Amino acid sequence: MEFYHQLETILTASTPKEKIALFEAFYANYKNGTMKYDKAFSPKPFQTPSYSGFCTVVAPKEVPKRSNLSTKEGQARLLHAVAHIEYSAIDLALDICYRFGGMPCEFYDDWLEVADDEVRHFLAIERILNTLGYAYGDFAVHDALFEASQKTAHSLLHRLAVVPRYLEANGLDATPAILKKLNNLQKNEILDNIKNVLELILEEEIDHVHKGDKWFSYVCQKEGVAKEAYVEIIKLYYPNGFGKLKELNTKARLKAGFSCEEMKRMVGKEVCKS
């Protein structure tokens, strides 16, 4: 099995079932140390996200707002949104391995481990969604994460800044607010299952962001760029991005590698003390 060609096949798989089956076989082969590597391989740009064949893709502003979380549909819409993030995250973790060669083996170990986590997260969310009578693809989605991968395809430094250290880190901030809303609802088995999987995802996403921080620092040092360049890189892609951050999950961000000083530069005020 050849590493890059097989990643391309997985990335372009047209259904979740096919993608996950291909990845599981690939990952087992990778961990066994029997993978082959084509040093002359050249990655190609992808024109459409892998989910475009079974999801209706709309602009972010056109995705319907989540309805009341006390209703079955409201819970399904929440789960669908999370499932879409996790499914997109599988591709993001695979694409960073596919697109950026010449890194230490540990780099690929880390991101394939992340992809494996994202598969597990997606399947856990999908199971609850199916219990409610819905499936991934039943609601419209946006392709903001896919667009982020496209825009940063030219630079590993920018990819690491934008995807794990900005987009995934923002999820660390958003999830506690969702959990708080769920905790305010009358308890039942479905809500308990949703909360349990969201808490698991939150804890494991800290490690994903930390991996992003580790490799961002590595590439900064390799390219002679100060780590403080992070804020300016994000402003290139999301000029008002930091202004939209309402409340930082400082505890999680500190675990993931952010410093109090860096968070202060992001939001323009002191949020913690080192």
Buried (B, 14 or more C-beta within 10 A) or exposed (E): EEBBEBBBBBBBBEBBEBBBEBBEEBBEBBEEEEBEEEEEBEBEEBEEBBBBEEBEBEEEEEBEEBBEBBEEBBBBBBBBBBBBBBBBBBBBBBBBBBBBBEBEEEBBBBBBBBBBBBBBBBEBBBEBBEBBEBBBBBBBBBBEBBEBBBBBBEBBBBBBBBBBBBBBBBBBBBBBEBBEEBEEBEEEEBBEBBBEBBEBBBEBBBBBBBBBBBBBBBBBEEEEBEBEBBBEBBEEBBEEBBEEBEEBBBEBBBBBBBEBEBBBEBBEEEBBEE
